[in-house]
Structure formats: structure tokens, C-alpha cells
Amino acid sequence: MQFHGIGFEFFRNQKLDANNWFNNYNHVPRGDYDRHQAGGTFGGPLTHDKMFFFADYQGTREKIGTPQTTIVPSDAQRAGDLSAIADSLTDSVKGSAWAQILSRRLGYPVMAGEPYYFPGCTSSASCVFPNARIPTSVFAAPVTPLLKLLPRANGALEGQPAFSTSAFNNTLRDHKWSTRVDANTRFGMLSGYYFFDQSLVDRPYPSANVPGFNADTWLRAQQLNVSDTKTIGSATVNELRFNFLRNATLRDRYRGGVGVSLASLGFVTGPDTLGIVGVIPGLDSVPNIATHNWTIGTPQGQTGIYSSIFQGTDNVSLLRGNHTVKFGGEFHYSKVDERNTYAPNGSFDFDGSETGSDLADFLIGAPATYIQATQQLLDSRTAYVGAYAQDSWRMSPRLTLNYGLRWEVSPFWWDTEDKIQTIVPGLQSTVYPGAPKGWVFPGDPGIPRTLAPTHYDNFAPRVGVAYSPDAKGGVLRALFGDAGQSSIHASWGRFFTAVDDSQLFIEVGDAPFGLYWYSPQPPLFDTPFIDRATGQSQGQRFPRPLPKPGDTNIDWSAFLPIASSPGIATSAQLPYSDNFTLSLQRQLTSRTVGNVAYVGSRGHRLLASVEANPGYPDVCLSLNKPSQVAPGSPTCGPNGENEVYTRANGEVVYGTRSPLGIDFAAGNQYMTTIARSRYNALETSLRYSGSSASFLVSYTYSKSMDNASARGDALNPFTYTGPLALSAFDLKHNFVVSYSYTLPFEKLTGHPSRILSGWTISGVTRLTSGFPITLTESDDRSLVGTFGIDRPQFNGGDLTPNDPRTTLNWINNPKRVFSVEPLGQIGNAPRRFFYGPGINNTDLAVLKNVNLTQGRSLQLRAELFNAFNHAQFLNPSGNINSRAFMVIRSARDPRIGQLAAKFLF
């Protein structure tokens, strides 16, 4: 019996690498880079010609210094001097209660509606902060302790203070192995396969973009596959297969930023206060705090996901004359259990909606939002049934017709205890009678366990034709060549897509199965359960004992207003696409083949999110000025959709949202299947295979457009069937050439040489255009009060990109080309309509094969990734509220070297 195997080691370290472009730009030394990837394979017979085995193992150890460049406050800005960014202080004081707080801190009167600053203001009689300077006396209590956690600038980024480092490592420990046994028996070819993988990754920047808040992720994955392939007679093959997958993930476990009490950071805390009460006893940590440029604190969420998939398939192949018939069926059952925590010690976002500057908002303690949640539990399940039949009919030696039909039943996910919900305006729940109207559950009238109904009419036909021309002469022969040298393929097919578990993941822990608190009005920083504008209490919401599923004895007032709690639309159906191709393949020489093809698709019923309870801008604008409201009433503006207003005539207005009203705050979106897409591409390739050289050249010119590239691309709730924009993944030009050449050194001596023979050079060169830049605005100037729909105003102008090696501004004068959206309107800029930096990358390898003895050889490899160290810049921020708007801040890996050895026997 003979056994075969491979042993290998791949090695990288920083001495083989170049420095990241931004490290050089900011004079930061090269970070650590140490990677070892070792393992092997081994296989052979267990019994002679009847039973065989195969096993493999691979272990990876990695330590990589992660380049990080973050815009941070300058020393002057830390002391309150914002004169360098004075042009961002464009807003005015919102609310009389907040004005009183500012007056007490400053020692001089501040009025609601008073501007924080305007150009030329030098007196507190005219603006709140003359000369754009914020006295430290007005700093919120948590600010000074938190600033100590924010590193000071050690460089600059396009004139703005920045912190850069590569001193903090991303580490990986990964062990994976598998084994396979095949046995030729009277029952057929029996096969068994088992795979195991366990890894631990520690990331320095899981959420925060400054050091000190690392988190790790633990993963274990297992797969078991058993199959029986049996030949029945001379023309029938049956393949029966069972597959089991098991995954367990603990993601973003806190490692940095823990052991710090909320009180030591200046927050008011305790169950009898309106401050922060931690959800998990004993877990003290720095809350997640985000501005447009920097984020500190532990990750918002710690996620535990435990999933299992049971799958069975049976496929039959028949040969009947000119027909090759295949048919079969598939069933799988999936279960995903989630045990999550989210913002257990709170999470704040500062977006500039109070002063116009996110940094100023932070210093004075004026967050836009506050989030905190109880533990989140979900036990989701789904099943799938599919059957198909297809026939490949060889109608003639040159013409083959393929046609088939697939039928699928793929219900949306359900929860074992029905701990999910959706939104149907006007419908009162009977399962939980005290729930606010419109908040409904499985078992309510017309609401199945899956929330969206299961459809049994998902038929997916497909047809294709392959034709080999046999032109006798003339132009056609010049085009198609001799018989058998060309083939034409055309096809069309419909393909359904199952909806993954993420549709329920965003529902986990919603009322009454959990409390996800999203402040309905902008709060105070140190006491986030107080409405900043009015001074009114929102009530301490934590700790919160939760009812068991099915218990109707619920105090619903503790959960109101419901926020950031999407639901699957009851009208949702399975997404599908129509795909079509037309191609010509031509043999040009005995070793050269060319191909040209058109590839297209149309996506229908794609998953997207639409706000179910939007704010109405016209209502807010009618309450926007002090003259439009009664004395003491707040005025309406960004993030004010859930405020209570009193008009000048005495009429009380309970928020600006409809149709669900004030019991529902921001982020209650339908997850629905109404988006669409289209893709068109010209694909070309040329392949040459020679005795010592080979290459493959391919070029694709394509365009992909949609109105939602992913669930996070929210649609305008008033006109969600609007025009398409570039897809987030659109890649207009993609040129790739791969090549390999065996060096003819042995020809120099005229006889074989162990030293000179076996040398090969290979590589891959890729040139592409960039990906589209997604334009966003995060200040709610649209007054709609939801996520992902605000976009800036495009004023026209030059979008010609700059060379980032010369200036990091991707376009010139971005704040002139774009401006913030008009108040009460969504900006006119398409979501995506121009591109970021492209890719110019070459990977090279030199291989040396050494024959040691009969059946034993050694392969040595030296590889360079990004061999010419070309700077590969990533897209700039498309958020107009960020000081880094249209500024390139990061780059892909520089040149990385790798050495490897393989022993084959």
C-alpha cells in the first residue's frame, strides 16, 4: 500500500514587508507582522482498492500591527477653543431647560433660539460662545475623564489634528483539521467527511478607532458529511447525501475598557436616579461614545450565536439516448440561537445636531441619542424544501438544449417561543392586548409564525442552448473557424434567494421580550433619562425584569416609546433574479482560446428597509420658529420627531410621526422585499496554455444599479420606488491577467540539473476602477427621523479625483460641491454616483521544485503580494457631517513578503 501527503509552512514577518502608506505619511514606524501557517495532508488506502482515507491539518498564528489614523481634537480644542472649526458652529440653543443649564454653567444668561456662534461674534450678549471658545465650566461632567481616554494628536491629516499608530496588534490563533473516508461497497461508494475549526481573534479596534478598547471573537465550526453514490445498471446514478453544520461564535467579548466604573467617569448612576444603571451586574466598562471622527468605549454589542443546519439531498442522473436527465430533491432545517448583550452600560452618539459641531456637542454634553438594552434572546428556526428536474438534450452533434424547472418552499424565519413581532398600522394585538396599536405578534389576526406568509408557488424555470457552428466559408468561417473551434451559449434562468437569519437578528430583544431603549428626544449626557430641551424625566428604565413569552400581565409604559425595533413586513416574499447570458468561445490556435460574453441580471423583490412611522417634515417646519410655539414649548428640529409641542394658538402636537404616532420613535422599519436591481456586463478573456508559459487575460466592463444594495440601504418612506443608483459593489472596469513561466535554465547546460531545473515565475496583476462612494448625512435635517435616508445636496461642480499621494482630498472643494440638505428635505444627491480610488496590484511568486527521490519532492516558494508597493487607497468618508468628508484616510496592505516550503511524498 502506498501513502501520499504534503507538509507545508508559510511564513511572513515585518522584515519582508513595506510600511503602510499612511504610516509613512504620519512618520509612524512599521508595525508588527508575524504569521506562521503550517500543516499537512496525509492519505492512502485502508484496505486494498476498497477503502481510502484522507486527513489534513492547518494551524495559523498571526500578529499584525493594525495601521490606524483618526482625527482627534487638538490640545486647544480639548480646552474648548474651537476657533479652528468655528465655521461648524452653525446652530442655536434648543429648549428653555437646556438654556437654563447653560446659563448656570456659564454665569451669564442664555436664551432658547440663541445662536451658539456666528462669524464675527465676540460678545456673550450676541451668541453663546463668543470667539468660538467654550469655557471649561460648561463642559459636561463626563467630558474631562473621557478625554483622558482619547489619545492626543501626533500628526495631521489634511491640516486636521490626527492620531496615528501601528503599535496595536490584531492577533489570530486558528486550528483546523478534517478527515475523509471513502469505501467502495456493494451499497455504492460510501463517503464520510468531518471538519473542525476553532479560532480566536483579538482586534484592537472592534468598534472604537483609538487604542484601549480591544475585544476578541471565539469561533468553533464543525461539519459532518455522509454520502452514498450508487450506480444502478449502466445508465443510472443515485447520490444520497446528508450534511450537518454546527457553528458557535462569541463575538466582541470585551477585553479593553473594562473595570472602569460609570461614577468614576462622571456619570450619575444608580436605580433611584435618571443616570445610567448597568444591565449586567459586575460588568463595569466605558460606554460606547461616537462622534463623526472618533469613537471610544467598548463595542456596543457582544454576540453569542449557536447555529445548526441539517441537510439532506438526493440526486438521480439518467442517460436515455440523446437525453441526460437529472432530478432530485433537497431538505434542510436550520436553527440559530442568539444570546446577546447590547450597550449594557449605554451608548451615546454625537452628530452636531445641537451646535452644528459634533465635538462641541460632546464638550457641552449634548448627545443626539442614547441607547441601552436588556439581554437579547432569540431562538430562530427555518426549513427549506426544493425539488428539480432538468434535461440536457443533444439534438444534433452541434446543438444541445438544456431546460429544467426548480420548485422551492422557503419560509421566513420563526422563533420557538414567538419572541418576534412586526408592524401593522391600525391593528390591535389580541395576543398581547396591552401593546400599542400596530405592534403585533404571531397569532394575531393574519400574522403567521413567520410574520410574512409562506408561498408555495416559487417555480424557477431555466433554459439554455449550446451551438457549435460549422461554417463552410466566407465571413462566418473567418469568425467561427472550422467545425468544433467555436461554441455559442445562451441561457436564461430564474433563481430564488432564501432570506437569511439577519432578518430576525435585527428583531431580537424587542418589546416585550426585551427593552431596547433609544432616547425619543435628545438627552443630557450625565443623566441620559432626562429630555435635554424640556428637562422632563423620561423615567429610569433599568434594571427591567422581563415577562415570560405569553405573559400578558405587562406594564407597557416601561417599553414606550418603542424604538429601533424593525419588523418583517407581512407582505414580504422571497427575492428572486432573472439571469441571462450570451457568449461566444473561439479556439484561435491549438493553445489559445478567446471568449466574449454578455451577462445580465434583473433583481426583483430584494430586501430593503422602509421606516414604518416617519416624521412629517411639514409638521416640524410649522413648529420650527419660536414665534410658532407657545412660551416654554420647544421648537421642532432635527431629532425632534417625538417631542410634545404646543403651538402659539394653544394646540398640543404629540410629535410629528405618523401613522403610528408618538408611541413609536426612530428606527421602526419594515424589512420588506420591494427593492430592485439590474446588472449588465461585457466579459472577455483570452487563455494561452503552452509547454513552458501560460496566461489568462480577462476584462469586464459592467454596471450594477439598485435602490438598495443591502438591508442597511434604507428607502425613502414617501417615495421608496425612486430611481436607481450605483450599487455599493459596482466595479465598472476590472482587468486581470495571470501568468506563469517555467524558466529554461537547464538549456544553458544542455542536460538536466537539480539546481537549474524546476524554476517557475508566476503572478497576478489586477487593474480596476474604484467602488462607488456612498453619500450620507447624519444630522436628520430631513426631519424624517430615521436611519440611512439623509443625503447631502449636490450643487454641481468638478468631481475629478485627485491623486491621494499629492493631496488626501479626493475631490477639490468638497464642501462647495456638496452642502447639507435643506431643512425639511432629503438632499438631491443620488446615494452613489461617482467612484473612489481604484486598484493597481501585482502579486508575484518564484517557485523551485526539487525532486529528492522517487516519489518525494520539495517545493520552495518566495512570494510578494503588492510586489511593487503601489499605494492602494480605500474610499473616503461620504458623510458630509464628518470633518473627514471626502478625505482619504486609509489604504490597503503595502508590499508583503512570504516564504514557504512544501514537502511532497
N, C-alpha and C positions, 0 to 999 in steps of 0.2 A: 504494500500500500504506500502511496506517495502523498505527502502533505505539502501544502503551499502556504506562504504567508508573507507579510511585509512588516517591517519595523521602521518607524519614522520619528524624526524630531525636526520641528520647525522652530527657529529661534530668531527673536528680534531684540535689539536693545537700542538705547539712545545714541550710542556711538555710530550706529549705522544710519541715523536719521538726520534730517534737516530740522530747523526750528520752524514753528508755525509763523506765518507771515505777520500776524498781529503781535506775537511775542517780540519779533524783531522791531516792529513799528513802535512798540512801547518799551523797548530795551529790557525785555523780560527774558531771562535765560531759558534755555530749553528744559522742559520738564522731564520727569522720569518716563522711560519707555522700556519695559521689560516684559517679554512674552515668551512663554515656552508652551509648545503644543506637541505632545508626544503620545505615541501609542503604536498600535499594530493590528494586524489581522492574521488569522490562522484558520485553516480549513483543510478538510480532506475526508476520506471515507471512514465510516464506522463499520460497515460491512462491505464486502467486495461487490461493487456495481449495484448495490441495493440502497444503502443509506449513507448520507453525507452530512457533514456539519460545517458550519462556518461561525466564527466568533471575531469580534473586534472590540477594541477599547481605544478611547482618546481622552486624554487629560489636558486641560488648558489652565495655565496660571498666567495672570496678566496684571500688570501695574502700569497705568498710563497717566501721566500728568495732564490734566484737562485744561486747555487754554480757556481763560475766562476774562472778558473785558466788559466792565459795567460802568455806566455813567453814574457817578455818585456826587453828593453835594461837596462843594469846595469848603475850605475852612471858614471863609466869610459867610457862606450860605448856612453853615451849621450854627453860626452866631446870629442868624436872622437877616443878614444883608443880602437881599435878593435883587440888588440893582443890576446885576449882570443878566438877569432874566426878567427884568421889570415889565417887558412887553407881554409877558404871560399873565400878569395880574389884571385881568380884564373884567372881573365880575364884581358883584355888590353883595352886601350882607343880606342873608335870607332869614327872616324871622325875628320877632321882637325879643324872644327869650335868648336867642343867641347874641343879639346885640347887647343885651344886659350883661351877659357873661363877658363879652369882650370889653365892655365899659369897666367892669370891676377889675379885670386883669390889667388894663391899660392905664386906668386912673383918669381917663377923660371920656366924655360921652360919645357913644356910637349909636347910630340910628339904623333901623331896618331900611334897606334900599340904598344905604350909603356905599359909594364905590370904595373898594379896598385900595385902589391906586389908579391914577391916570397920569399920562405923561406930563411932567412939569409940576406935579403936586408936591409941595414942600411943607404943608401945614396940616395938622390934625383937624383943623376946622373944615377942611375940604375933602379929605379922604382918611381912611382908617390907618393906613401905613404910609406916611409921608416919606418921600425919597426911597420908596420900596424897601424899607427896613422894618423888620418885625422885631420889636423888643422881646428879649428872652422872658420877660414877665408874662407874656401872652402864650408862651409855649405850654402845651398840654402836659400834664404830669408824666405820662409815659415817654415823652419825646427824648429827654436827656438820657435816661437809661438805655433806650433803644438805639440812640445814635452811637453809643459805645460799642454796639454790635455791628455797626456798619463801618467797613474799613475806609480809611481816608484815601483820597486820590493820590496815586503815584505816577500819574501820566495824564494824557489828554486824548480826546477823541474829537477831531474836527473842532478844536477850540473849547471843548467842554471837559470839565474835570472827570477823570476816569480812573478806575482801579483795575489793574491787570496782574494776572498771576498764572503760573502753570505749576505751582508748588503742591497742589492738592490732587490726589490720585484717584482715578477710577480703578477699582480692583475687581478681579474676576477669579473665581475658583470653580471649575466645571469638570465633572467626571461623567462620561457617558460610555455605555457598553451595550452590546447586543449579541445575540446568538440565534442561529437558524439551523434547523434540521430538516432535510428532505429525504423521504423514503418512498421507493418505488414498490408498491404493494399491489395485491390483487384488487384492492379497493380504489386504485388510482395512485396518482402522485400526491402523497400526503406531505404537507409542509407546515412547520411551526416556526414562528419568529417572535422573539421577545426583545424589547428595547427599554433601556433605563437611562435616565439623565437626571443629574442633580447639580444645581449650580447656586452660587451665592455671589451677588454683585453688590458692591458698595459704591455709591455715587456721591461725589462731593456736592453736586448741585441738582438734587432731585426736584426742587421747587424754587428755593432761594437761588439767586445768582451771585451771591457772595459766599465766602467760606464760613464754616462753622455750623452748618446745618445739614450734614450728610445723612443719608438713610440707605438701608440695604434692602435687597429683594432676594428672597429664597424661593427656589423653584424645584419641583420634582415632577418629572414626566415619565410615564410608563405606557408601553403599547404591547399588546399580545395579539398575534395574528395567526389563525389556523385556517388552512385551506385544503381542499381536495379537488384535484383536476383529473377527470376520468374520461378516457376515450371509449366511446360506445360505438362499436362497429368500426367501419372505415371512414365515416364521414360525419361523425357527431362527437363533439367535445362538451362536457359539462364542467363548469368551475363553480364550486361552492366555497364560500369564504365567510369566516366570522372574524370580526375585529373588535378589540376593546382598547379604549384610550382612557387614561387616568392622568389628570393634572392637578397639582396643588401649588398655589402661589401665595406667598405672603409678601406683599409689595409695599415698599416705602416705610419699613419699620424705622422709627426714629432712632438715630444714633447721636446726632449733634443737636444742640439747642434744648436738651432735656435737663431736669434738675434745677430749673430756674422758676421760682415762684412768681405768680402773677403780681402779688403785692410788691415784690422787690423791683418790678418793672414799672410801678406807679399806677397800676390798675386797681380800681376798687373791686373787692371780691368778697364773696360770702352770700349765703342763700337769702339773707334778710336785706340785701342791697339790690341796687339796679346795675351792679357791675357784673363781672364775669365769674361764673361758678363752673369749674372744670367738670366735665361729664364723667371722666374716668378717675376715680379716687387714686391718689398717689402718682398720677402722671402729670407732673409739672413740666411745662415746656413753653417756649417762646411762641406766641401766636403767629400765624402766617400774616404778614403785613406787606402789601404790594402797592407800588406806585407804577407809573408808566416806565420807569427806567430801572429801578432796583426792587428786589424782593428779599425780605429776611424772614426767619422763622422756620418752624418745622413744616413739612408738607401738609397740605390741607387734609389729605385722606390717607389712611392706612387700610389696605385692602387685603382681605383673605378670600381667595377663590378656590373652590374644590369642585372639579368637574369630572364627569364620567360620560363616555359615549359607548353605546353598544350597537354594533352594526352587523347586519347580515346581508349577503348578496348571493344571487345565483344567476349565472350566465350560461346560455346554451348557444353553441355555434353549429350550424348545419351546412354541409355542402350538398347542393342539389342541382346538378347540371351546371348551367351558367350562373347560378344564384348562390351567393354566400349569405345565409340568413342568420341573424343573431337576435336573440330575445332574452329577457331576464327581468329580474325584479330586485328591489333593494328596500330594506327597512332599517331605520336606526332610531334609537331612543337616547335622548340627551338629558343630563341633569347637571345643574350648576347651583351650588350652594355658596352664598356670599355672607361673610361676616366682616363688616366694615366699620371703621370709625371715620368721622369726617369733622374736622375743625373742633376737636373735643375741648380746646381752650380758646376757641374763637378764631375768626379770620376777618381781617379788615382790608378794604380796598380804597385807595385814594386816587381820584381821577381828575381833580381840578374843578369839579362841578360847583364848589363853593367860591373859591377865589379866582379860578381860571388857571391856577398853577397847582399841580399835584404835590409839589414839595411844600408850598405854602400851606396847603390843606393839611399836610402831615404835621407841620410845625405847630399850627394852632389847634390841632386835634379835631379836624372836620372830615371824618371819613364819609365816603359816598354810601358804603354798605357795611354791614356786619353780618357774619354768618356763624352759626353754631348748630350742631346736630347731635341727637342721641345716637346710640349704636344702631347700625343699619343691618337688617336681616332679610335675606331673600333665599327662597328655595325654588328655583325656576326649573321647568321641565318643558320638553317638546318632543315630538315624534315626527317621523317622515316615512312616507310610503311612495315608491316610484316603480313604474314598470315601463318597458320599452320594447319595441320591435323594429328591426331595420333589415334592409336587403341591399346587397351590392350585386347588381345585375350587369353582367358582362354582355352587352347587347351585340357587340362585334369585337374583333381584335383591337379596334381603335377607339371604341366607345364604351364607357361604363357609367351606369346610372346608379346613384345611391339615394335611397329615400327611407325615411323612418318616422316614427311617432313615439313621443315620450309623454307619459301621464304622471303627474305629481300631486301629492297632497302634503302640504307643509304648513301646519297650523302655526299661528303666532304662539309665543311662549306663555305658559301659565305658572302660577305659584301653588305649591301643595296646600297652603292654608289660605289661598286667595288674598295674600297681602299686597295686592296691587289695586290700581284704580285708574279711572280715566275721567274725561270731562265731557259732559253733555249739557249745554246750557238749557236751563228750564226744567230739567228732570230732577225730581226729589228722590233720594235714595230710600228704599224700603229695607235694605239690609242694615244700614246704619241711619235710622230715621233722623238723628240729630245733625247729620252732616249738612254743610251749606248746600243750597240748591245748585245743582250742576256737578257736584262731586259724587261720582257713582262707582259701583263696585261689581265684581262678578256676582250674578244672581239677581241684580236689579233688572227691571223690565228691559228686555232687548240687549242685555250685556252678558255675553258668554264668558266662560272662564278665561278665554284667551283675549278678551276685550274686543278684538276685531274678529269677525266671523271667519270660519274655515271654509274655503271654497274648494269644490271637488271638480271643477271644470278647467283645470290647468293643463291643457293639451299643448304640446310643443312639437309641431311638425318640423321637419328639416329635409332638404333635398340638395343633391349635388351631382355634378356631371364632370367627367374627365374624358378628354378627347385628344387623341394623338393624330395630328394632320399627316396626310400623305400626299403632299403637293407634287405634281409631275413636272412643273417647270414654271418659268416666269417669276413674277414678283413674289408670289406665295411661296415658291420653293426657296427663294432667297431669304424670305422671312422665317420660314419654318424648318428649312433644311430637308434632309432625306427622311424617309419614314423612320419613326422612333426617336428622332432627335428633338422633338418638341412635344409639349403637352399643354393643353389648356384646361384650367379648372375653374368652375363656377359653382357657388353654393349659396344657399340661404337657410337660416335656421332661427328658430325661436328658443330662447333659453330663460327659464325662470330662476330666480335667486331667492334662497331662503333668507329670512330676516334673522340676524344673529342675536345673541343674548344681550347685547348692549341696549336693545330697546327696553328691556326690563331693568337693566343695571341703573338707568337714569331714574327709575321709579322707586328704587329701594329706599325704605325708611321714610315714606311719606305718610301723612296723617290718615288714620290714627295709629298706624303701625310704627311710627317714629315721628319725631319732631325735627323738622328741618327749618330752622329759624333764619329767615332772610329779612333783615330790617325793612319794614314797609316805608319808613321815612329815614332820611339821613340822621344818624345818631351822634351822640357825643363819643369821644374816644375812650375816656377812662370809665365812663358809665354807659355802655352801649345800649341799654334798655330805656334810654330817655330820648325822646324826639328833640333833636337839636333846635329846630326852628321854633317850636312852641313850648318846650320844656315839659311836655306832658309825659307821664310814665307809660311805657309800653308793657309793663309788668315783667317781673322776673320769671323766666320760662324754664329755668333749670335749677336743680335736677327735676326730671319729669318721669314719673312712673308711667309705664305704657300698658294699655289694656291688652288682654289676650285676643287674638283674632276671633271675631264673632261676638265679643262682649259689646253690648250696645249701651252700657252704662258709662258714657264718655262725656267729659266736660270739653266740648268742642271749642269753647272760647280760648282754651290754652293753646290751640293749634292755629288760631286765626291771627292775621291773615295768612292763608296758605301761599307759599312762595316757592319758586324754583322746583316745582313738582310737576313735570310733564306727564302726559298720559298718551297711550296709543289711541289714535283716532279710531272710532268704531267703524269708519268707512275704509280703513286701510286694507290693501290687498297685496299679494306677492308682487314684487317688482319683476320686470322681465325686459329682455332686449331682443331686438331683431338684428342679426348679424349677417353680413353678406360679403362675399369676396369674388374677385375675378382675377385670374393670374395666368401668365404665360411663362413657361420654363423652356429654355432653349439650350441644347448642347452645342457649344460653339466650336470646341475642339475635343479631342479624346479625353482631355483632362480639365476642360473648362466648361462651366455651366453658368448661365445667366438666368435671372428671374426678375420679372416685373409684375407687380400686383396692385390692385386697388382693394382696400379693406375699409369697410364701413360698418357702423352700428347705429342704432337708434334705441335709446333707453327710455322706458316707459314706467310710470308709477314708482319712481325712485324715492327713497326715504329722505324726508326733509322735516324741518320743524317750523311750525307756524304758531305765533302767540295766540292763545285762546281768549285772552282778556286784555286787549291792548288799551293803552291810554289814547284818548282822542285829543290831538293837538289843538283843535279849535276851542275845546272847552278850557284847556290850560291857558291858551293865549288870552281868553276872555277874563282870566284871573291873574294876569301876569304883572300888572302895574298896581302900585299902592292905591291909586285912585279907583281901582276896580273892586277893591275888597274893603270890608269894614275895618275900623281901627282894631288892632290886635290880631287880625287874621293874617296868616302867612300868605305870601303871593305864590303863584304857581310857576314852576320852572323845572329844569331837569331833575329827575328822580323824585318828583313831587306828585306822582300819579295816585298815590294812596293817602294823601293828606286830606284833611277836612277843612274846607274853606267857607267863609261867609262873604257873600257879595255885598257890595255897598248898599244894596236895597234890602239887606237882611236875609236873603235866601241862602240856605245852607247847602253846600255842594259836597257830597260824600265821594271825593276822589273823581278822577277823570276816566276811569276804566269802564268798559262795557264789553260783553253783556253780563259778565258775572259779578261785577261790582266790587266794592271795597273789601269784601271778604277774601279776595284773591289779589296777591301782589305780583311782583315781577317774575317772569320765567316760567309761567304755567303754559307750556307749549304743547300743542298737538304734535305727536310723532306720527306723521302721515305719509302716504305714498302718492304724492302729487307732482314730484319733480320730474324733469325730463332731461335728456342729453342727446347729443349727436357727435359722431366721430367719423372723420374721413381721412384716409391716408394713402399716399403713394409709397409703396415699398419696393426697393430694388436691391439686388445683390449679385455679386459675381464671385464664384468659387473656383479656385485652381488647386489641383492636387497633383504635385509632381513627386519624383523619386526622392529629391532632397529638399525641395521647397514647396510650401503650400501657403495659400492666403484666402481669406474671405473678406470681401469688401461689401458693406451694406450701407444704404442710405434710406432714411424715412423722412418724408415731408408730410406733416399731419397737422390736424387741428381738432381739438376737443372742446366742446362748449356744453354748458349746462346752466341750470339755475340753482343747483345745489350739488357741490362736489362731495359732500358728506353731510351727515346729520347736523353738524355744527353750523353749516351754512343756512342760517335762518332766512325764511322768506318774508317779504313784506305782508303783514296780515290783511292789508287793504287791497293789495294788487299782487297776489302771490303767483299769478300766471304771467308775470312780466317777462321782459326779454332775457335771452340767454347771454352769458358772459363766458370768458375763457375758463376752462376747468383749472382747478388748482394744480393738476398734474400735467397740463398741456405741455408738450415738448415739440415745438414747431420743426426744428431741424435736429436730426440725430444721425451722425456719420460715425461708423465704427469699422475699423479694419483690424483683423487678427492675422498673425503671420508666424511662420516657423521655418527655420532654415538649418539644415544639418551641415556643419562646416566640413569641407573636404580636406582636412589636414593630412589624412593618410595618403592623399595623392602626391604630397610633397616627397614622400619616401618611396612610393611605388609598392609598398607592401603594408599589411595590417600592423598597427601599433597600438598597444594598450594605452599609451599616453595620448597619441594624436587622434585616435578614433573615438566616436561616441559623443562629439561635442555638438550641441544644438542651441541656437538662439531663437527665442520666441517672444512675442509681445502682443499687446492690445493697445491701440490708440483710439481714443474717443474724442470727438469734437461735437458739442451740442450747443444749441441756444439755451437760454435760461428758462426757468419756470416763471409763471406769472406772479406778480406781486399782488397780494390781497390787501385791498384798501379798507380800512376800518376807522371808526370814530367811537370813542368810549365814554362820551360825556352826556349822552341822552339828550342832545339838543333837538332831536326829532320829537321829543315829548311823548314817544310811544311807550317807553318804559319796558323794553325787552332786550334780549341779547342778540347781537350779531347782525342787526339790520342797518345801523347808523353808518353812513359813509360820507366822506368829505365832498365838498363842492369842487368840481373841476372847472377852472377858469380859463382853460386853454393855455397854450404855451409850449415851449420846447421840452420834449421828453427824451431827447437824445442822451443816451447814457454816457457817463464819464468813465475814464479808466481809474478804477479804485486805487491803483498804485500811485496815481498822481493826486487824486482827491477822493476822500471817502464819501462825498456826496454823490449819490448815484445819478441824480439829475441836478441841474442848476436851479437855484431859487425855488425849492420845492414848496415853500410857504406862500409863494406868489402863484405858482401853477395850481396849487390846491389851497383851499381855505376851509375852515369849519363850516358845517352845514348851516343854512339859515335856521333860526329858531322856529321850531314847529314844522320843519320839513326834513325829509331824508335827502341827503346830498345827491347831486345828479351824476356823480362818478359811477361808472359801472363797477361791480365788485372787483373784477380783474380785467385789465385791457392792455397792459404793457408788461414787459418782461424784465427779470433780474439778470444777474451775471450768468454766463454760460460755463461750460466745462471744456477744458483743454488738457487732457490727461493721457499719459503713456505709461504703461506698465511693461517692464522688460524682465526677462529671465535668461540665464545661461545655465544649461544642463550638461552634466557629464555622466555618461553611463559607462560603468566599468564592469566587464564580465570577469568574475572571480574564478569560478569553477563551473562545471556543468550544472546548470540549474540554479546558480547563485550569482547575483549581481548587486552592484552598489550604484545608487544614483545620488549625485551631489548637485545641489541647486543653489544659485545665488540670484535673488530677485530684488527688483526695485519697483516699488509702487509710487506713481507720480515721479518717474525717473528723472525728469528734467526740472523738478521742483517748481512747477508752474503754480502760481497762486490761484487757488480755486475758491473764489469768494461766494458766500451764501447771500441770500436775499436780504435786503434791508427791511426794517420795520415799515409796515404800511399804515401804522396807527398815527393819524395826524396829531393826536394829543401827546405823543411822545416827543421828547427832545431829540430823540434819535430817528425821527421821521425821515425816511429816505437816506439814512446814513448806514453804510456797510460797517458791520461790527464783528463779523466772524468769517472764518474761512475753513475749508475742508483740510484734510490732513496734508502736511507737506510730504517731501520725499521720505519714504520708509523703506529700510532695507531688511531683507530676511535671508537667512542661511538655513539650508535644510539638507538632510541626509535620509535616504531610504535604503534599507537592506531588503532585497527580494530573494526568496528561496522557494 
